[in-house]
Amino acid sequence: MRADAKRNYDRIVEVARIVFREQGYDASLDEIAKRAGVGPGTLYRHFPRRDHLIDAVMQSWIDSVEDAADQALALADSPRDLLLDWLTRYVALISLHKGGPAKITAAMDDPSSPISHKCRTLRTATDRVLERLREQGALRDGVDALRVTRLVGGVATTADTADLGEDDVRPMLEVVADGLLV
């Protein structure tokens, strides 16, 4: 990639991160291009679909998913504490941008989605937590990472669309956790 093209790419991603945080993933791509100081054609050459831009914005997010799982696994005193800690972190991870929970949850089992790699990272991190719970004999039979990510994604989507705060989300996550544990 030429140096000027790389600068444009990086600037578009930087601005998109800000705009998505302000307005959600459905924000105007033309506004992103304008704020980045490039034309719409430049944006679309780098990112032919909105999901390609979302994928680029989420790239640095991957490391934070792994760190969150590591922290949850290291800090938990009981199976319930471990699961609640992870579910809380999970909601926070997918809720960084307005509309994020719905977008990520919908792409969770869609291999054609440009963000499917990011979704696999979330599923793998969730599976690590669930595996620990299985080893402890604390997890109900039939619980898998895909089902958990969809369920918690539903809670996060509800919170996102209704502008619910952490104090409103925590009781819903407690119900989910209690239903997953034996």
Salt bridges, closest charged atoms under 4 A:
ASP4 OD2 - ARG2 NH2 2.90
ASP10 OD1 - LYS6 NZ 2.86
GLU14 OE2 - ARG11 NH1 2.95
GLU22 OE1 - ARG35 NH2 2.88
GLU31 OE2 - ARG35 NH2 2.86
ASP51 OD2 - ARG49 NH2 3.57
ASP51 OD1 - LYS103 NZ 3.21
ASP55 OD1 - LYS118 NZ 2.52
GLU66 OE1 - ARG128 NH1 3.23
ASP70 OD1 - ARG128 NH2 2.45
ASP85 OD2 - ARG89 NE 2.67
ASP109 OD1 - ARG123 NH1 3.69
ASP109 OD2 - ARG150 NH2 3.31
ASP127 OD1 - ARG134 NH1 3.90
GLU131 OE1 - ARG134 NH1 3.29
ASP144 OD2 - ARG147 NH1 3.38
ASP160 OD1 - LYS98 NZ 3.78
ASP163 OD1 - LYS98 NZ 3.10
GLU174 OE2 - ARG170 NE 3.34
ASP178 OD1 - ARG80 NE 2.67
